[in-house]
Amino acid sequence: MLRKEIPASLQLVRKGGVTSALGFQAAALASGIKKKGKKDLALIVSTAPAQVAGVFTLNQVKAAPVRLCMRHVRNGAARAIVVNSGNANACTGVQGINNACEMAAIAAEALGVKKTEVLVCSTGRIGVQMPMPKVKRGIIRAVKRLATEEGTQAAKAIMTSDTRRKEIAVRFKIDGRKVTIGGMAKGAGMIHPNMATMLAFITTDAQIDKPTLKRCLEESVERTFNRISVDGDMSTNDTVLVLANGLAGNHPLKSYHRQLGLFQQALDFVAKRLAQMIVEDGEGASKIVEVAIKGARNHSDAKAAAEAIGRSMLVKTSWCGGDANWGRLMDAIGYSSARIREELVEIYYNGVLAVANGQPSRTPLARLLKVVRKPNFAITVHLHSGHGEYNLLTTDLTERYVEINRSKGG
C-alpha cells in the first residue's frame, strides 16, 4: 500500500480534486463555527443529477448527519453535499437530527433541488449543538460562491486536526470517452478500520448504474479506507460518499461492461491515495508502517492479526523509539483471534528476517534497528498456516499524539 506509482492506464490530474470531473463545483467559507475566521463550511454540487453511494461508520453511536445521509443515499440520487468542520453534531439528540435536516433543506432551497438530494456531513467537537443561524447564512453564501476552481478551498475547509489538505484526481478512457474521478478527504486522528473519524468525498462524471456504483464503492472502501489505522479509535461521523453524474457520456457502466474493471482500478487508486494521505498526516506520527500478514489460515485470521499489531500501543511506542522489539509483534498476534502455531511464525523487517520458527533469527540486531529507525518501513508476518493475507497501513504512537488529544473534544 505504500507504493504510490500510478497505473499506466490512468493519468494523474495536476492539482486535481473533487471538482476535476465534469459538472462539479464547490465553495468554501468561514461560517463562524470555528473561531478566528477559519474556513469551516464546504459545499460540493453537481450541475446534473448524480447517482450516489455511501459507506458509513459501524460505530453504534452515529452522528445526526450520518443518520440523515444513510436515509438520503437510499433514494439513489443526489445533487449536493454540505460539509462543516468544527462541530460533529454527534450526541446532540433530536435537536441534532433537526439541525442536520435543516442544513439539507436550506441548501436544497438555495440550489432549487429536492431536500432528499442533499447530503450532510459534519466533523469536529462532539456533544455541542450546531450554531444554526451562522450555518444557515454560511450555506446561502456558499451557494453564491460555487465554482470549479474552489475544490482546493473546500478540501481545506473540512480539516480539523489535519495539517494538510487531501485531494487527488485521475483521468482515463471508457468507450473512448474521457472519464475523471476526483476526491478529497479529511482525517488524522480517531482512525481505525471499519471507517474512522474521516470524511471522504469522491466525484466522477462516469455514467454508471446505482447497484454497480454501490458495489464498486464498498469493494474499494474494504481495500483502502478500511485498511488504515492511526490510534485504534472508531468515530461517530465516518462517511465516504461517491457521486456519479454521467456527463462523460460513456455507455452506462453495469456489471457486464467490459471496462468496469478499469473504473474499479481508478476508484481504488483515488481511495487508496486519500487513505494514505490520512495515515501520513496521522496525529503526531513520526513513522508510517505497512503491516502485511501472509500464510494465515484464512482472510479473517490475517485481518485479526494485522489489526492486533496496528492497535497495540506497545508495538506502536516501540516503533516511535526505533526499537525492533519483535516480541511485541509475537504477543499481539498471539492474543488476536487468529489461530497460530508459534513454532511456524516468521517475521521480516523490510525483508530482513528477524524471527524464524518463532525464535530469534541470526540477523544482527543492528540491521533490524537500521530499518525501524527509518520514517517508512514494512513488517511482514508469515504464519505458515494457510493462504490468508491482509495488509494494513498504520503509524507509530508519539508524545505529540498525547499533546494533541489531551484536550480535544471530538
C-alpha positions in Angstrom: 0.0 0.0 0.0 3.0 2.3 0.4 3.6 2.2 -3.3 2.4 5.4 -5.0 3.1 4.9 -8.7 0.1 5.4 -10.9 -1.0 2.6 -13.2 -0.3 3.1 -16.9 -4.0 3.2 -17.7 -4.6 6.2 -15.5 -3.4 9.8 -15.9 -2.9 12.0 -12.8 -4.7 15.3 -13.0 -2.4 18.2 -12.0 -3.9 19.9 -8.9 -6.8 17.7 -9.3 -9.6 17.2 -6.7 -13.3 17.0 -6.1 -14.2 19.4 -8.9 -12.0 17.9 -11.6 -14.8 15.8 -13.0 -17.3 17.5 -15.4 -20.2 19.2 -13.8 -18.9 19.5 -10.3 -18.5 22.8 -8.4 -17.5 23.7 -4.8 -17.4 26.5 -2.4 -15.8 27.1 1.0 -16.0 29.8 3.6 -15.9 30.7 7.3 -19.4 30.5 8.7 -18.4 31.1 12.3 -18.4 27.6 13.6 -14.7 27.8 14.1 -13.0 30.7 15.8 -10.6 33.3 14.3 -12.3 33.3 10.9 -11.1 29.9 9.9 -12.9 28.2 7.0 -15.4 25.6 8.3 -18.0 25.1 5.7 -17.8 23.4 2.3 -20.3 22.7 -0.4 -20.0 20.3 -3.3 -22.6 20.4 -6.1 -23.2 18.5 -9.3 -24.9 20.5 -12.0 -26.6 17.4 -13.2 -28.5 14.7 -11.2 -26.0 12.1 -9.9 -26.1 8.5 -8.7 -24.9 8.3 -5.1 -23.4 5.5 -2.9 -22.1 5.7 0.6 -20.3 3.8 3.3 -20.7 4.8 6.9 -19.2 4.3 10.4 -20.0 1.0 12.2 -20.0 2.8 15.5 -23.3 2.3 17.3 -23.2 5.9 18.2 -23.9 7.7 14.9 -23.9 11.4 14.5 -27.0 13.1 13.2 -25.7 13.8 9.7 -24.7 10.2 9.3 -28.2 9.1 10.1 -29.6 11.7 7.6 -27.1 10.6 4.9 -27.9 7.0 5.3 -31.6 7.8 4.6 -30.9 10.1 1.6 -28.4 7.7 0.0 -31.1 5.1 -0.2 -33.0 7.3 -2.6 -30.3 6.8 -5.1 -29.8 10.3 -6.4 -28.0 13.4 -5.1 -27.1 16.9 -6.2 -25.1 18.3 -3.3 -23.1 17.7 -0.2 -22.9 20.2 2.7 -19.9 19.6 5.0 -18.9 21.5 8.1 -15.9 21.2 10.4 -15.5 22.3 14.0 -18.7 20.6 15.2 -19.6 16.9 14.8 -23.3 17.3 15.5 -22.9 14.0 17.4 -24.7 13.1 20.7 -27.0 16.0 20.2 -30.3 14.2 20.4 -33.5 15.2 18.5 -32.3 18.8 18.0 -29.2 17.5 16.3 -31.3 15.5 13.8 -33.5 18.5 13.2 -30.4 20.7 12.6 -29.0 18.2 10.1 -32.3 18.1 8.3 -32.4 21.9 8.3 -29.0 22.1 6.8 -30.2 19.9 3.9 -33.4 21.9 3.5 -31.5 25.3 3.4 -29.1 24.0 0.7 -31.9 22.4 -1.3 -34.0 25.6 -1.3 -30.9 27.8 -2.3 -30.0 25.3 -5.1 -33.5 24.6 -6.3 -33.3 20.8 -5.7 -35.1 18.3 -3.5 -34.1 18.1 0.1 -33.5 14.4 -0.2 -30.9 15.2 -2.9 -28.7 17.0 -0.4 -26.3 15.1 1.8 -24.9 16.5 5.1 -21.6 15.6 6.8 -20.0 17.1 10.0 -16.8 16.7 11.8 -15.4 18.3 15.0 -16.4 18.5 18.6 -18.9 16.0 19.9 -21.9 17.0 22.1 -22.3 20.6 21.0 -25.4 21.9 19.1 -24.8 23.5 15.8 -24.9 27.3 15.7 -27.7 27.2 13.1 -28.1 31.0 12.4 -24.4 31.1 11.4 -24.7 27.8 9.5 -27.8 28.9 7.6 -26.1 32.2 6.5 -23.0 30.3 5.5 -24.8 27.8 3.3 -26.7 30.5 1.5 -23.4 32.4 0.9 -21.7 29.2 -0.2 -24.3 28.6 -3.0 -23.5 32.0 -4.4 -19.7 31.2 -4.5 -19.9 27.9 -6.3 -17.1 27.5 -8.8 -15.0 24.7 -10.4 -11.8 26.5 -9.0 -13.0 26.1 -5.4 -12.2 22.4 -4.9 -8.9 23.0 -3.1 -10.5 25.6 -0.7 -13.3 23.0 0.0 -10.6 20.4 0.9 -9.1 22.9 3.3 -12.4 23.9 4.9 -13.2 20.3 6.1 -9.9 20.0 8.0 -9.9 19.6 11.8 -6.6 18.4 13.3 -5.3 17.7 9.8 -2.1 19.6 8.9 -2.6 19.4 5.2 -5.4 19.1 2.7 -6.0 15.8 1.0 -7.1 15.7 -2.7 -6.4 13.9 -5.9 -8.0 13.2 -9.3 -7.2 10.8 -12.2 -8.4 10.5 -15.9 -8.9 7.5 -18.1 -11.0 6.5 -21.1 -14.1 4.3 -21.2 -15.8 3.7 -24.5 -13.4 6.2 -26.0 -14.8 9.0 -23.7 -12.6 10.8 -21.2 -13.7 9.9 -17.6 -12.5 11.6 -14.4 -12.6 10.5 -10.8 -11.6 13.1 -8.2 -11.8 13.3 -4.4 -11.0 14.9 -1.2 -10.8 13.7 2.4 -10.1 14.7 6.0 -8.7 12.7 8.8 -5.7 12.5 11.1 -6.8 11.0 14.4 -9.5 8.6 15.6 -8.5 6.4 12.7 -9.1 2.6 12.6 -10.6 0.2 10.1 -14.4 -0.2 9.6 -14.4 3.6 9.0 -12.7 6.1 11.2 -13.0 9.8 12.1 -12.7 10.6 8.5 -14.7 12.0 5.7 -14.1 11.3 2.0 -16.0 12.7 -1.0 -15.4 11.2 -4.4 -16.9 12.6 -7.6 -16.9 11.2 -11.1 -18.5 12.1 -14.5 -18.8 8.4 -15.4 -22.2 7.1 -16.3 -22.8 4.1 -14.0 -25.9 2.5 -12.6 -26.6 2.6 -8.9 -26.1 -1.1 -7.9 -22.8 -1.2 -9.7 -21.6 2.1 -8.1 -22.6 0.8 -4.7 -20.7 -2.4 -5.2 -17.6 -0.7 -6.6 -17.5 1.7 -3.6 -18.0 -1.0 -1.0 -15.2 -3.1 -2.5 -12.9 -0.1 -2.8 -13.5 1.0 0.8 -12.7 -2.5 2.1 -9.4 -2.4 0.2 -8.4 1.1 1.2 -10.1 3.2 3.9 -10.8 0.1 6.0 -7.1 -0.9 5.9 -5.7 2.1 7.7 -5.2 2.7 11.5 -3.7 5.5 13.5 -4.9 5.1 17.0 -7.5 2.3 17.1 -10.4 4.6 17.7 -13.6 4.4 15.6 -15.5 7.7 15.2 -19.2 8.6 15.2 -19.1 10.5 12.0 -17.2 8.4 9.4 -18.6 8.8 5.9 -17.4 8.0 2.4 -19.7 9.3 -0.4 -19.3 9.0 -4.2 -21.4 10.9 -6.7 -21.5 10.0 -10.4 -23.3 12.4 -12.8 -22.8 10.6 -16.1 -21.6 13.8 -18.0 -18.6 11.9 -19.5 -21.2 10.3 -21.9 -19.8 6.7 -21.8 -22.2 3.8 -22.1 -23.6 3.1 -18.7 -21.3 1.0 -16.6 -23.0 -2.1 -15.4 -21.7 -5.4 -14.0 -21.2 -6.8 -17.5 -19.4 -3.8 -19.0 -16.0 -4.8 -20.4 -14.3 -1.8 -18.9 -15.8 -1.9 -15.4 -12.5 -3.2 -14.1 -10.8 0.0 -15.3 -13.3 2.1 -13.4 -12.8 0.0 -10.3 -9.0 0.4 -10.7 -9.3 4.1 -10.9 -11.7 4.3 -8.0 -9.4 2.2 -5.9 -6.4 4.3 -6.8 -8.1 7.5 -5.7 -9.4 6.0 -2.5 -6.0 4.4 -1.7 -4.1 7.7 -2.2 -6.6 9.5 0.0 -6.3 6.8 2.7 -2.5 7.0 2.5 -2.7 10.8 2.9 -4.7 10.3 6.1 -2.2 8.0 7.6 0.8 10.1 6.5 -1.0 13.0 8.4 -1.6 10.9 11.5 -1.7 12.9 14.6 1.9 13.1 16.0 3.1 10.3 13.8 6.8 10.1 13.0 6.7 6.7 11.2 4.5 5.1 8.6 4.4 1.3 8.8 2.9 -1.2 6.4 1.9 -4.5 8.2 1.5 -7.5 5.9 0.2 -10.8 7.2 0.8 -13.8 5.0 0.1 -17.5 5.3 -2.8 -17.1 7.7 -5.4 -19.9 8.0 -7.9 -17.6 6.2 -8.6 -13.9 5.4 -10.4 -13.4 8.7 -7.3 -14.6 10.7 -5.0 -12.5 8.6 -7.1 -9.4 9.3 -7.3 -10.1 13.0 -3.5 -10.5 13.3 -2.8 -7.3 11.3 -5.3 -5.2 13.3 -3.9 -6.5 16.6 -0.5 -5.3 15.6 -1.9 -2.0 14.3 -3.8 -1.3 17.5 -1.1 -2.3 20.0 0.3 0.6 22.0 3.3 -1.4 23.0 4.1 -2.1 19.4 3.5 1.5 18.2 5.6 3.1 21.0 8.5 0.7 20.2 8.4 2.0 16.6 8.4 5.5 18.0 11.6 4.7 19.9 13.2 3.0 16.9 13.2 -0.3 18.8 13.0 -3.6 16.8 11.1 -5.3 19.5 9.6 -8.2 17.6 8.5 -9.8 20.8 5.7 -7.3 21.0 4.6 -8.4 17.5 4.5 -12.0 18.6 2.5 -11.0 21.6 -0.1 -9.1 19.5 -0.7 -11.9 17.0 -0.9 -14.3 19.9 -3.7 -12.5 21.7 -5.6 -11.8 18.4 -8.4 -14.2 17.4 -6.1 -15.6 14.7 -5.1 -19.3 15.1 -1.4 -19.5 15.0 1.4 -22.0 15.7 4.2 -20.2 17.4 6.9 -22.5 16.0 5.9 -21.7 12.4 6.0 -17.9 12.6 8.4 -15.8 10.6 8.8 -12.0 10.9 10.6 -9.7 8.5 11.5 -6.0 8.7 11.8 -4.6 5.2 12.5 -8.2 4.0 15.2 -8.7 6.7 14.5 -11.9 8.7 14.0 -11.2 12.4 12.2 -14.3 13.6 12.4 -17.8 12.2 10.3 -20.7 13.5 9.0 -18.5 16.3 12.5 -17.7 17.6 15.2 -15.1 17.0 17.0 -15.3 13.7 20.7 -14.9 13.3 20.3 -11.4 11.9 22.3 -8.9 13.8 20.2 -6.5 15.9 21.9 -3.5 14.3 20.4 -4.4 10.9 16.9 -4.5 12.3 17.4 -1.2 14.2 18.5 0.4 11.0 15.2 -0.5 9.4 13.0 0.6 12.3 14.6 4.0 12.6 13.5 4.9 9.1 10.4 7.1 8.6 8.8 4.4 6.5 9.2 0.6 6.6 7.3 -2.7 6.2 6.7 -5.6 8.6 5.8 -9.0 7.2 4.5 -11.7 9.4 4.2 -15.2 7.8 2.1 -17.6 9.8 2.6 -20.7 7.5 -0.9 -21.9 8.3 -2.8 -21.3 5.1 -3.3 -18.8 2.3 -4.9 -15.9 4.1 -3.4 -12.4 3.5 -4.1 -8.9 4.8 -2.3 -5.6 4.6 -2.7 -2.6 7.0 -1.2 0.8 6.9 -0.5 2.3 10.3 1.7 4.7 12.3 3.8 4.8 15.5 2.5 6.5 18.7 4.4 9.5 19.9 4.2 12.0 22.8 2.9 14.5 20.3 -0.3 12.4 19.9 -1.0 12.8 23.6 -0.4 16.5 23.4 -2.8 16.9 20.5 -5.6 14.8 22.1 -5.4 15.6 25.8 -7.9 18.5 25.4 -9.6 17.8 22.1 -13.3 17.4 22.3 -14.1 15.1 19.4 
